[in-house]
């Protein structure tokens, strides 16, 4: 029994040490180890990915942005930097590890982390007091999801968006783009080499 308790203490101590030494990357790495199927890469998204993904959005007219799979907040902080003062950002994640980290490290009143599934986005948006979202951005590894779950998520995303809204994905495989092409009225595409690994950016637009 003593050996087991000591091992647990060492493990917890190692986790705290890695978080202190590596910062957000340490938290990201812990999340990847705990739930490898829900983390899409070993490294967070690059500045090039974030800049390219965000520059096509009319941020000044956004009232509600939803983020799927925020992780340690690599995109989250940039989203908040672009949002108007009267807008809100809902960050939905199935990992309590990441939700707790974001809740502790982001004090912005416009931000709300939610423990839940992206397939429930319509309910989550309504519970937050909104009828629809302007933008939904997803960092989820969609290619690792069962096809039925991925289709349900993309369909729910289309329904929750306002006319003229967009679904943004950054992925290393093309499953998310194909599903977006099936559900959305117009799709824009870009390939970003300056990322580890390089990734596919997709903007799915709902007709105005």
C-alpha positions in Angstrom: 0.0 0.0 0.0 2.8 2.4 0.9 4.5 1.8 -2.4 1.3 2.6 -4.3 0.8 5.8 -2.4 4.4 6.9 -3.0 4.1 6.1 -6.7 0.9 8.3 -6.9 2.7 11.1 -5.1 5.6 10.9 -7.5 3.3 10.9 -10.5 1.4 14.0 -9.2 4.6 15.7 -8.4 6.0 15.0 -11.8 2.9 16.4 -13.4 3.1 19.6 -11.4 6.9 19.9 -12.2 6.3 19.5 -15.9 3.6 22.1 -15.9 5.8 24.6 -14.1 8.8 24.0 -16.3 7.0 23.8 -19.7 4.1 26.1 -19.0 1.1 25.6 -21.4 3.0 23.0 -23.4 3.3 20.9 -20.2 -0.4 21.1 -19.7 -1.0 20.3 -23.4 1.4 17.2 -23.1 -0.4 16.0 -20.0 -3.8 16.3 -21.8 -2.4 14.4 -24.8 -1.2 11.6 -22.5 -4.5 11.4 -20.6 -6.7 11.5 -23.7 -4.6 10.8 -26.8 -7.6 10.3 -29.1 -8.9 13.8 -28.4 -5.6 15.7 -29.1 -4.7 16.1 -32.7 -1.0 16.7 -32.6 2.1 16.6 -30.3 2.6 20.4 -30.7 0.1 23.3 -30.4 -0.9 25.2 -33.6 1.7 27.6 -35.1 1.4 31.3 -35.4 1.1 30.9 -39.2 -1.9 28.6 -38.8 -3.6 30.9 -36.4 -3.0 34.1 -38.5 -4.2 32.4 -41.7 -7.2 30.9 -40.0 -8.4 34.1 -38.5 -7.9 36.7 -41.2 -11.0 35.9 -43.2 -13.4 36.6 -40.4 -15.3 39.9 -39.9 -14.5 40.0 -36.2 -15.9 43.4 -35.4 -19.4 42.1 -36.1 -19.1 38.9 -34.1 -21.3 38.5 -31.0 -20.8 34.8 -30.2 -17.8 32.6 -31.1 -17.7 29.0 -30.2 -14.4 27.0 -30.0 -14.3 23.2 -30.1 -11.3 21.5 -28.4 -9.6 24.6 -27.1 -6.8 22.6 -25.4 -4.5 25.0 -23.5 -5.9 28.0 -25.3 -3.4 28.5 -28.2 -6.3 29.8 -30.4 -8.4 31.0 -27.4 -6.2 33.9 -26.5 -6.0 35.2 -30.1 -9.8 34.9 -30.4 -10.3 37.0 -27.3 -7.8 39.6 -28.7 -10.0 39.9 -31.8 -13.5 39.9 -30.2 -15.5 43.1 -29.5 -16.0 44.0 -25.9 -19.7 43.0 -26.0 -19.0 39.6 -27.5 -18.6 36.2 -25.9 -16.5 33.1 -26.5 -17.7 29.6 -25.5 -14.9 27.0 -25.4 -16.3 23.4 -25.4 -14.0 20.5 -24.5 -14.6 17.0 -23.4 -11.4 17.1 -21.3 -11.9 18.3 -17.7 -8.1 18.7 -17.6 -8.1 21.4 -20.3 -11.4 23.1 -19.1 -9.9 23.4 -15.5 -6.7 24.9 -16.9 -8.5 27.5 -19.0 -10.9 28.4 -16.1 -7.8 29.0 -13.9 -5.7 30.9 -16.4 -8.3 33.1 -18.3 -10.2 35.7 -16.3 -11.7 37.6 -19.3 -15.5 38.1 -18.6 -16.2 37.4 -22.2 -14.9 33.8 -21.9 -16.7 30.7 -20.7 -15.2 27.2 -20.8 -17.7 24.4 -21.0 -17.2 20.7 -20.2 -19.2 18.9 -22.9 -19.4 17.6 -26.4 -19.4 19.6 -29.6 -22.4 17.6 -30.8 -24.4 19.4 -28.1 -23.5 22.8 -29.4 -27.1 23.9 -30.0 -28.1 23.2 -26.4 -24.9 24.8 -25.0 -25.4 28.0 -27.1 -29.0 28.3 -26.0 -28.1 27.8 -22.3 -25.6 30.6 -22.7 -28.4 32.9 -23.8 -27.9 33.0 -27.5 -29.9 31.9 -30.5 -27.0 31.3 -32.8 -23.2 31.7 -33.3 -21.3 33.9 -35.7 -18.3 31.7 -35.9 -17.4 28.1 -34.8 -13.8 27.1 -34.9 -12.7 23.5 -34.3 -9.4 22.2 -33.1 -10.8 18.7 -32.6 -9.0 15.8 -34.4 -12.1 15.1 -36.5 -10.4 12.4 -38.5 -10.2 10.3 -35.3 -13.9 10.6 -34.5 -16.4 7.9 -35.6 -18.0 9.0 -38.9 -21.5 9.2 -37.4 -20.3 11.4 -34.5 -18.3 13.7 -36.9 -21.3 14.1 -39.2 -23.6 14.9 -36.3 -21.1 17.5 -35.1 -20.8 19.2 -38.5 -24.6 19.2 -39.1 -25.2 20.6 -35.6 -22.6 23.3 -36.3 -24.3 24.3 -39.5 -27.7 24.6 -37.7 -26.3 26.7 -34.8 -24.6 29.3 -37.1 -26.3 32.5 -38.2 -26.7 33.1 -41.9 -23.4 34.3 -43.2 -21.5 32.5 -40.3 -18.6 30.2 -40.8 -17.2 26.9 -39.5 -13.4 27.0 -39.3 -11.2 23.9 -39.1 -7.5 23.3 -39.1 -6.6 19.6 -39.6 -3.8 17.4 -40.8 -6.2 15.1 -42.8 -9.0 15.9 -45.2 -12.0 14.3 -43.4 -13.1 17.6 -41.8 -13.0 19.4 -45.2 -15.0 16.7 -46.9 -17.7 16.8 -44.3 -17.7 20.6 -44.4 -18.1 20.5 -48.2 -21.1 18.2 -47.8 -22.9 20.4 -45.2 -22.0 24.0 -46.1 -23.0 26.3 -48.9 -19.5 27.5 -49.8 -16.0 26.3 -48.8 -12.6 28.1 -48.9 -9.4 26.2 -48.5 -5.7 26.8 -47.7 -2.7 24.6 -47.0 -0.2 25.8 -44.3 3.3 24.4 -44.4 4.6 26.4 -41.4 3.1 24.1 -38.8 4.2 20.8 -37.2 2.9 18.9 -39.1 1.6 21.1 -42.0 -2.2 21.3 -42.0 -5.3 22.0 -44.1 -7.4 25.1 -43.3 -11.0 25.1 -44.2 -13.7 27.8 -44.0 -17.3 26.5 -44.4 -19.7 29.4 -45.0 -23.5 29.3 -44.3 -25.4 31.3 -47.0 -26.5 34.7 -45.9 
